[in-house]
Amino acid sequence: MAKHLDIEVCYALPHEQRIFALEVPADCDVEQAIKRSGVLEAYPQIELASAKVGIFGKMCKLNATLRDKDRIEIYRKLIADPKESRRQKVEMERKKAAQAKQKANTDNAN
């Protein structure tokens, strides 16, 4: 077994994405790797205790074990509920369609 693992820690904001590449001991877990990466110093707004994290898009716990070439991702909190956003968008599209239909009916009546 390798003594060290090459991993990446990723964090993204709406207009900025950073990848911190580092080498960690083979027995390092996700939390230790994040702390070693420097991402917490670069982005002090990250609250690791409550942040959701994953490896290659799959959610995991902070004590998850790492494998060579893993990419740890730190996820930001959602500012809007995706289901609610979709519902509102569909409602707006329905209103626009109804208005267009009403306008077409009014134009045809004249």
N, C-alpha and C positions, 0 to 999 in steps of 0.2 A: 504494500500500500504506500502511496506517495506521502511524503512528510508534509507537503504543502499543497494547497489548492489555489488555482487561479480563478478568481471570481470577479463579478461586477456588481456594484450597487447602483441602482438607477432611481432618480427622482425627477419628476417633471412638473413644471408649472405651465400655465396656458401658453406662454411665449418663450419658455426656456426648458431645455432638457439637459440633464447632466448624468454622465456615467462615470463612476469612480471605479477604476480597475485596480485590483490589489491582490496580493498573495497572502493567504492566511494559513495557519496550522491546520492539519487534516482534521483535528477534533473540534474545530471552530463551529459554532452554531450561527443561525441567522442574526440574532441580536449582537453577538460579539463582532461579527463581520461588519454590521452597520456601524457600530461604534468605532471600529478600527478604520473605516473608510474615510472619515472626515466629513461625511454628508451632514451630520448633526451640527457641526461647527459652521458649515457653509449655509445651512438653512435652519436657523434656530427655532423657526416656527413649527418644526416637526416635533410632535409629542409622541415619542416612541411607544410609551405605555398604552396609548389609545389608538395609534396608527394601525391600519391594516397593511399587511405585507404579503408578498407572494414570491414564488420562484417561477419564472417564465410564465406569468399570468395565472398561476394556480395559487390560491390563497394558502397560506401556511402560518404556523405559529412561530413566535420568536425563538423557541427552543428547537426548531427543526434542524436536522443535520444537513450539511452541505456536501455537494459532490463537485468534482473538478469541472470548471467552465459554467457553473450555475450563475444566473443573473437574478439578483434579489431586487424586487421592485417595491418601493414604498408608495402607497396609494394615498391621495388626498381625499378629504371628505367631499361628498357631493354637495353642491350648492343648491341643486334642485332635484326633486324626485323624477326620475326618467319616465315613469308611468304617468305621473300627473302632467308632465310636459307634453307627452304624446297625446293625452286626452284633450288638453287645451288646444293643441294644433289641429286635431281632427274637428273639434267644435268650431274653430275659426274657419276651416275649409268648408264645413257644412253651411255656415252662415253666409260665406261668400257665394257658394253655389246657389243658395236660396235667393240671395239678392240678385244674382245674375239671371236666374229664372224669372223672377218677378219683373225685372227690367225688360227682359225679352218679351214677356206677356204684355206688358204695358206698351212697348213699341209696336207689337203686332196689332194691338187694339186700335192704334191711331192710324 
